[in-house]
Amino acid sequence: MSTGQGSPRPSAAVYRRRRLVVGVGALLVLALLIWGVSSIIGAITKGPGKEQPPAAATQSSPATSAAASSASPAGVNPDGSCPAGAVKVTASTDKPSYASGAKPVLIMTLRNTLSEPCTTNVGTKEQEFLVTSGKDRIFSTKDCQKDAVDTEFTLEPGKDEQAKFTWNRARSLAKCAAIDSTPRGGTYTLQVNLGKTESEPVQFVLK
């Protein structure tokens, strides 16, 4: 960082953004490389992108979210950690439907509903992107995950943080067991989980 005349000191928000990208983002990338994704797809960033804001996973309504508890969360714990119910988790996709061969971008959005910052584990040990079709379990990032880690991260009040995963439209099985089938065109359901906190399911279409 330059300290010469005419170069203003970066704000605290800039430092937080750098910390997000370098810290949590790098961990996400490491965990998701096992799927052969060609681009950097795991990152926690502030809010939706400027060029193409994440679209609702369905055309009829925006993606919904769920907290771990329906009760109003208590204040931040003495150790600064987020209490149960304080972090809302929302599932969405970047488009409502995908042409044949197009890869869906699955999105997990976290929001601290408290009026003060709190810290929670956003590491790959806690994250899951789960795709289903009816009662058929199609794909989970947990299935072939290796070297999952814990990452404590401070969520600012009322701010959205996102993790994105580009799904290559492949199926997966627990313990990364071999499977010789590919999801067909149709309607699929996405649910994202952070530990025990689950999102409401949202739908998207593969053509």
N, C-alpha and C positions, 0 to 999 in steps of 0.2 A: 504494500500500500504506500503510495507516495504521500509525503507530507509537505511537498513544496507549495509555494504560494499559489493560490487559485484552485487548489484541489481540496475540496471540503472533506472533512472526516466522514466516512460512511456511518449511516445511522445504525441504531441498535437493530432495526428490522433487517438491514442488510447483513449484519453479523449473524442474525438468527437464520436467515435464508442460506448463508454459506454453510452454517453448521448443519442444517437439514440436509443439504445436498451432499456434503462431504461425509457426514456421519451415517445417518439412516439410509440415505439413498444408496451408498456404496454397499451396505449390507444387503439391501434388497436385491441389487444386481447380482451379487455373488450367489444368493440363494436361487435365483431364477435362471442362471446360466445353464443349468442342467437340462432345460427344455430346448436348448438350441436356438433361443431367440436371438435375432441378428442385431437388434438395436437395444439401447439402454431403456428398459421399461420399468424398472423399479426405482421409484423416487418418492419421497415425501416432500411436497412443495406446498407453498401457500396458495390455497384456492385453485380454481380451474385455470387452465392456460388461456392466454390472451388471444392466440390465433384461432383456436377452436374450442370453445367452452364445452365441457362434457355434457352431452345430451342426456335426457331422461332415458331410462332403459325401455320405456314403453311410450308409445305415441299419445296415449290417452291421459297419462298423468305422470308427474315427476317421480323419481325414485323416492321411496319412503325410508324412514330410519327407525331404529329401535334402541332403547337404552337397556342396560342390563337389568334394571329394576324399574317398575312403574312408579315407585314412590319417589318423591323429590329427594335428590341427593343431599347429604349433609355437607358441611363445609370441608375444606381441605384438611387432610389428616395432619397431625403434628410433624410427621416426616416429609410433608409436602406432596404425598401421593394422592392421586385422584380417588375419591371414595366410589363405592359401587353406585352405578347409575349416573355418574357425572359425565361420562364420555358416550356420546351418541355415535353409532356406526351406521353408515349409509352405503348401500350398494347402487351402482349405476354403470352404464356402458357409454362409450363415446358416440355410439349410434344406436338407433332402435332396431336396425336390421343390417345384414351384411351380405353382399353379393358372393357368389361361389368363389371360394379361395381367399376371400378377404378375412383378415385376422381381427377378431374383436378385442378391443381394449377394455379390460375389466377394471373398475375403479372402486377403491375403498376410501370413503371420506370419514374423517374423525373430527368431532367438534367437542370442545370443552364447554359444557353448559353452565359452569360456575362463573362467578364474578371475579375470580382470581386465578392465577396460573396453578397448575398442578401437574405432577409427573406420573407417567404411566409407561408400561412396557410395550413398546411398539415393534419389538424385534421379530425376526422371522419365526421364532418359536411360538409366537402368539398369533401370527397372521395366517389366514386361510381364505383362498378364493375357491368357491365350490360351485360347480356347474351340474345341474341335474336336468332330466327330461322326464316329467311325471315322477314315477317312483324309481326311475333308473338313474343311478349315480354315474355321471359321465366323466368328471374330471375334478381333481383337487390338487392344489399346490403342495399339500402335505404328503402326497403319495411318494414322490421321488425326491423329497427335500433332503439335503445333506448339510451337515455342519450348521444347523440352525442355531441362532444366537439370541440372547436377551439384549435389548437396547432400551435403556431408560431415556425418556424424552419428555421435555416440559411443553405442555400444551397451553397456549395463551387463551384467555377467556374469550368465547365467542368467535374464535378463528377456526377456519377449516384447514385441515392438513390432509393431503391425499397420497395414496400409494396406488400405482397403476401396474397392471400386468397384461401383457399382450399374449393372448391365448392362441396357440398354433392349431387349434381345432383338432387336437389329438385326444384320445381317451387315455385314462390312467387308472391304475388299480393300486390298492394299498400295498405298501412295501415295494412299490415300483415293479410289480409283477408284469410279465409280458402280456400284451393284448394286441390282437390282430384285427382291429375294426376301427372304423372312422365314423364320427357322428354324421348323420344324414341331415338334409335340410329339414327345418321345422322350428318349432318354438322351444326355447330353452330358458331355464331359470338360473339366475345368479344369486348366491348368498355370500356375504363376506363376514368373517368372524375375526374378532380380536380377543383372544382368550375366551372367556365365557360370554362375552358380549357379542350378540348376533344381530345382523341387520335383518330388515324385512326382505323377503325375496322379491326380485324384479325380473321381468321377462325381456328377452331379445330374440331375434329371428335370424336363423342361418338359411341361406338360399343355396 
